[in-house]
C-alpha cells in the first residue's frame, strides 16, 4: 500500500498488498479473460469516471479473486492514484473496536479520499451495525464517483446474511466470475510458478511430461498448483534426482488424495435420495407439496448445492425448472434443521459420505 494510504489510515487497518498479485503475474485463460479485461478497463478510467460501479468479482477458493482485486490496486497506485484495499475482517475491526468513538466517523471520511476502494471477502461481512455502515459507504462512494470493487466467493444474490439493500447495490454495476481453470490454463499457471521457483533454484527443472501430469491431475484451484510446485521443488532438492513422471507422482500423491474428491453428479444424488426415502425420481422433480415429498426434495437440493459445483439456477433447472429462490430456501431450511435436529444431521452426513465414497 502506498505511503499516502498509510498516512490516512492506521497501519494496523491497512493490509499490505502482495507484490506478486499484479496484472503481469495474472495468467489469463478462457475462464477469467472477461473478468481480467473488465478489471483493466476499469482501472484505466479511474479519476475520469467510475465505470461499471461497483465491480463485483466472485470465484471459488484459489481461482484468483484476491489476485485480481489486488492487481487493480497495484495498477491504480502505479498511475499515481490512491487505492485502498481492505478485507471484510479489517473493515469490521474498525467498527467493532471503537463503536462509541469518533474513529468510525473518521474512517468513513478517510475512505472517501481514495480513488479506488477494494473490499475483499464480502461474504464475511456480519452484524447489523457494520452492514449499515457498509451500505452508507457504498452509497456515498457512488455519489462521489469513487470506483468500488468488491470480491466474494459467490454472486451477490447468494450472499447469506447480507442485507438486501447491500445485495441490490452490489448488483447495480458489473458482476464478473472467475471460473474453474481448464487444462491449458493450469498448464500455463504451472509454467509460470516453475519459472518463479527457478529464480531461487536455477537447477530446478520440470520436463513437459511432468507438467502435463500435474495439469491433468490437479484440477481444483491455483493453490493446489502452488502446493504441487512446492512439493516438486522439495523432492527434487532432497533426492538430488532429475524430476521424472514417477518422482512427480510420488511427490503430489498426498495432494491428489486430499484435494481431488469424487465428482458427485445431481443424477447420483437423485438416485440415492429417492431410494433412501422410498420415493421416485419423478416425485422429487414434481411440484407435489406433500410432506413425504417436500423433505426428501429439499435434502436432495441441499446435497446438490454442497456436493457439486452447480449454481442455484443450475440446480433449480435440474429440479423441474424451478426458480433458483426455491433451491436457496431449501438449502437454508436444511442447514437450520441440521443445527436443531442432530438425527437429521447424522442422516444427511451419511448420505454425503455414501455419495462421496469412491
C-alpha positions in Angstrom: 0.0 0.0 0.0 1.2 3.5 -0.8 2.6 5.9 1.8 -0.4 8.2 1.1 -2.7 5.3 2.3 -0.6 4.8 5.4 -0.9 8.4 6.3 -4.7 8.4 6.0 -5.3 5.2 7.9 -3.6 3.4 10.9 -1.1 0.9 9.7 -3.0 -1.9 11.6 -6.0 -1.3 9.4 -4.3 -1.4 6.0 -3.1 -4.9 5.0 -0.1 -4.7 2.6 -0.7 -5.7 -1.0 1.0 -8.9 -2.1 3.8 -7.8 -4.5 3.1 -10.9 -6.6 -0.5 -10.0 -7.2 -0.2 -7.8 -10.3 -1.7 -7.9 -13.7 1.6 -9.1 -15.2 1.5 -12.2 -13.0 -2.2 -12.9 -13.6 -2.3 -15.8 -16.1 -5.3 -15.2 -18.4 -7.4 -18.0 -19.9 -10.9 -18.7 -21.1 -12.4 -18.8 -17.6 -11.1 -15.4 -16.4 -10.4 -13.4 -19.6 -13.6 -11.4 -19.4 -13.1 -10.5 -15.7 -9.5 -9.5 -16.3 -10.3 -7.3 -19.3 -13.1 -5.6 -17.3 -10.7 -5.0 -14.4 -8.0 -3.5 -16.6 -10.5 -1.2 -18.4 -12.0 0.0 -15.1 -8.5 0.9 -13.8 -7.8 2.9 -16.9 -10.9 5.1 -16.2 -10.3 5.8 -12.5 -10.2 9.5 -12.0 -12.0 10.1 -15.2 -15.3 8.5 -14.5 -16.4 5.4 -12.5 -17.0 2.6 -15.0 -19.3 -0.2 -14.0 -19.5 0.9 -10.4 -19.3 -1.2 -8.4 -17.3 -4.1 -10.0 -18.2 -7.3 -8.2 -15.7 -10.2 -8.6 -16.8 -13.7 -7.5 -15.0 -17.0 -7.6 -14.4 -20.2 -5.6 -11.4 -20.7 -3.4 -8.0 -20.3 -5.2 -9.3 -19.1 -8.5 -7.8 -15.6 -8.4 -10.3 -13.2 -7.0 -7.9 -11.7 -4.4 -5.1 -11.6 -7.0 -7.3 -9.7 -9.5 -8.6 -7.4 -6.8 -5.1 -6.5 -5.6 -3.8 -6.2 -9.2 -6.3 -3.4 -9.7 -5.0 -1.7 -6.5 -1.4 -2.1 -7.8 -2.2 -0.7 -11.2 -4.1 2.2 -9.7 -1.1 3.0 -7.5 1.3 2.8 -10.4 -0.7 5.6 -12.1 -0.2 7.9 -9.1 -3.7 7.4 -7.8 -4.8 6.3 -4.3 -6.2 2.8 -3.8 -7.4 1.3 -0.6 -7.6 -2.5 -0.3 -9.3 -4.0 2.8 -10.7 -7.4 3.7 -14.1 -7.6 5.2 -12.5 -8.6 8.5 -10.4 -5.4 8.5 -13.4 -3.3 7.7 -15.3 -4.8 10.6 -12.5 -4.3 13.0 -12.8 -0.6 12.8 -16.5 -0.5 13.8 -16.3 -3.3 16.4 -13.3 -2.0 18.3 -14.5 1.6 18.9 -18.2 2.0 18.2 -18.6 4.9 20.6 -15.6 6.9 19.5 -15.0 9.3 16.6 -12.8 6.6 14.9 -15.6 5.2 12.8 -16.6 8.6 11.5 -13.0 9.5 10.7 -12.6 6.1 9.0 -15.6 6.8 6.7 -14.4 10.3 5.9 -10.9 8.9 5.0 -12.3 6.2 2.8 -13.9 8.8 0.6 -10.4 10.3 -0.1 -9.3 7.3 -2.1 -9.7 6.9 -5.8 -10.3 3.2 -5.6 -11.9 1.2 -2.8 -11.5 -2.6 -2.8 -13.2 -4.8 -0.2 -12.4 -8.5 -0.4 -14.2 -11.5 1.1 -17.5 -9.6 1.4 -19.2 -12.9 2.4 -17.7 -12.5 5.9 -19.3 -9.1 6.5 -21.5 -9.7 9.6 -23.5 -7.6 12.0 -26.4 -5.2 11.5 -24.4 -2.1 12.5 -21.4 -3.0 10.4 -23.6 -3.7 7.4 -25.5 -0.4 7.8 -22.1 1.5 7.8 -21.0 -0.5 4.8 -24.2 0.3 2.9 -23.7 4.0 3.8 -20.2 4.0 2.4 -21.3 2.3 -0.8 -24.0 4.9 -1.3 -21.6 7.8 -0.5 -18.9 6.4 -2.8 -21.4 6.0 -5.6 -22.5 9.6 -5.3 -18.9 10.9 -5.2 -17.8 8.8 -8.2 -15.3 6.8 -6.3 -14.6 3.5 -8.1 -15.6 0.5 -5.9 -14.6 -3.1 -6.3 -15.9 -5.9 -4.1 -15.0 -9.6 -4.1 -16.6 -12.7 -2.6 -16.8 -16.4 -3.0 -20.3 -16.3 -4.6 -22.6 -14.0 -6.6 -24.3 -11.1 -4.7 -27.7 -12.8 -4.7 -26.3 -15.8 -2.9 -24.6 -13.9 -0.1 -26.3 -15.3 3.1 -26.8 -13.0 5.9 -26.2 -9.8 3.9 -28.7 -7.0 3.9 -30.9 -6.9 0.8 -30.1 -3.3 0.3 -26.4 -4.2 0.0 -27.1 -7.1 -2.4 -29.1 -4.7 -4.6 -26.3 -2.2 -4.6 -23.7 -4.8 -5.4 -25.6 -6.0 -8.4 -26.0 -2.4 -9.7 -22.7 -2.3 -11.5 -20.9 -5.3 -13.2 -20.6 -8.8 -11.8 -17.9 -11.0 -13.2 -17.0 -14.6 -12.4 -13.6 -16.3 -12.4 -14.4 -19.9 -13.4 -12.6 -23.1 -12.9 -9.3 -23.5 -14.7 -9.2 -25.6 -17.9 -6.3 -27.8 -18.5 -4.5 -25.3 -20.8 -4.7 -22.6 -18.2 -3.5 -25.0 -15.4 -0.5 -25.9 -17.6 0.4 -22.2 -18.2 0.0 -21.4 -14.5 2.3 -24.2 -13.6 4.9 -23.0 -16.0 4.7 -19.5 -14.5 5.0 -20.9 -11.0 8.0 -23.1 -12.0 9.7 -20.1 -13.7 9.3 -18.1 -10.4 10.7 -21.0 -8.4 13.8 -21.2 -10.7 14.8 -17.7 -9.5 15.6 -19.2 -6.1 16.9 -22.5 -7.5 18.2 -22.3 -11.1 18.8 -26.0 -11.2 15.1 -26.7 -10.7 13.9 -28.3 -14.0 10.5 -29.7 -14.7 10.1 -31.5 -18.0 6.9 -31.2 -20.1 5.6 -34.7 -19.3 5.6 -33.8 -15.6 3.8 -30.5 -16.3 1.2 -32.4 -18.3 0.8 -35.0 -15.5 0.1 -32.3 -12.9 -2.2 -30.3 -15.1 -4.2 -33.4 -15.7 -4.4 -34.5 -12.0 -4.6 -31.2 -10.1 -7.9 -29.8 -11.2 -9.1 -27.9 -8.1 -7.6 -24.5 -8.0 -4.4 -22.4 -8.1 -3.4 -23.0 -4.5 -3.2 -26.7 -5.2 -1.0 -26.0 -8.2 1.2 -23.9 -5.9 1.4 -26.8 -3.5 2.3 -29.2 -6.3 5.2 -27.0 -7.4 6.4 -26.6 -3.8 6.4 -30.4 -3.4 8.3 -30.9 -6.7 10.9 -28.4 -5.6 11.3 -30.1 -2.2 11.5 -33.6 -3.6 14.0 -32.6 -6.3 16.2 -30.8 -3.7 16.0 -33.6 -1.1 16.5 -36.5 -3.5 19.1 -34.9 -5.8 17.3 -36.7 -8.7 16.2 -35.3 -12.0 12.4 -34.8 -12.0 10.6 -37.6 -13.7 6.9 -38.5 -14.1 7.4 -41.3 -11.4 9.0 -39.0 -8.9 6.4 -36.2 -9.6 3.6 -38.7 -9.0 5.0 -39.7 -5.6 5.5 -36.0 -4.7 2.0 -34.9 -5.3 0.2 -38.2 -4.3 -1.0 -36.8 -1.0 -2.4 -33.7 -2.6 -4.4 -35.8 -5.0 -5.9 -37.8 -2.2 -6.8 -34.8 -0.1 -8.0 -32.3 -2.8 -9.5 -34.5 -5.5 -12.7 -36.0 -4.1 -15.1 -37.9 -6.3 -17.1 -35.6 -8.5 -20.7 -36.1 -7.5 -23.5 -35.7 -10.1 -27.0 -34.4 -9.5 -28.3 -37.6 -11.1 -26.4 -39.7 -8.4 -28.0 -37.6 -5.7 -31.5 -38.0 -7.1 -31.0 -41.8 -7.3 -29.7 -42.2 -3.7 -32.3 -39.8 -2.1 -35.2 -41.5 -4.0 -34.0 -44.9 -2.8 -33.3 -43.8 0.8 -36.7 -42.2 1.2 -38.7 -44.6 -0.9 -39.9 -42.0 -3.4 -39.4 -41.9 -7.2 -37.2 -39.6 -9.1 -40.3 -38.1 -10.8 -41.7 -37.3 -7.3 -38.5 -35.3 -6.4 -38.8 -33.4 -9.7 -42.5 -32.8 -9.5 -44.5 -29.9 -8.0 -46.2 -32.1 -5.4 -46.1 -30.4 -1.9 -46.9 -33.3 0.4 -44.7 -33.7 3.5 -43.4 -37.1 2.2 -42.1 -35.3 -0.9 -41.0 -31.9 0.3 -38.4 -33.1 2.8 -36.6 -35.5 0.5 -36.7 -32.9 -2.3 -35.1 -30.3 0.0 -32.4 -32.7 1.1 -31.6 -33.5 -2.5 -31.4 -29.8 -3.3 -29.1 -29.3 -0.3 -26.8 -32.1 -1.3 -26.7 -30.8 -4.9 -25.5 -27.5 -3.7 -23.0 -28.8 -1.1 -21.5 -31.7 -3.1 -21.5 -30.3 -6.7 -20.2 -27.0 -8.2 -23.6 -26.2 -9.7 -25.1 -22.8 -9.0 -28.6 -22.3 -7.5 -30.1 -21.6 -11.0 -28.5 -24.7 -12.4 -29.8 -26.9 -9.6 -33.3 -25.3 -10.0 -33.3 -26.3 -13.6 -32.4 -29.9 -12.8 -35.3 -30.0 -10.3 -38.1 -29.5 -12.8 -37.3 -25.9 -13.9 -38.0 -24.3 -10.6 -36.9 -20.8 -9.6 -33.5 -20.5 -8.0 -35.0 -19.0 -4.9 -36.7 -22.3 -4.2 -33.4 -24.0 -4.0 -31.9 -21.2 -1.9 -34.9 -21.6 0.5 -34.4 -25.4 0.7 -30.7 -25.1 1.4 -31.2 -22.6 4.2 -34.0 -24.6 5.7 -32.0 -27.9 5.8 -29.0 -26.0 7.2 -31.2 -24.7 10.0 -32.8 -28.0 10.7 -29.5 -29.8 10.9 -28.5 -27.5 13.7 -31.7 -28.2 15.6 -32.0 -31.9 14.9 -28.8 -34.0 15.4 -30.5 -37.1 14.0 -31.2 -35.3 10.7 -27.7 -34.0 10.6 -26.3 -37.6 11.0 -28.6 -38.8 8.3 -27.5 -36.2 5.8 -23.9 -36.7 6.7 -24.3 -40.4 6.0 -25.9 -39.7 2.6 -23.0 -37.3 1.8 -20.4 -39.9 2.7 -22.2 -42.5 0.5 -22.1 -40.1 -2.4 -18.5 -39.1 -1.9 -17.0 -42.5 -1.4 -15.0 -43.9 -4.2 
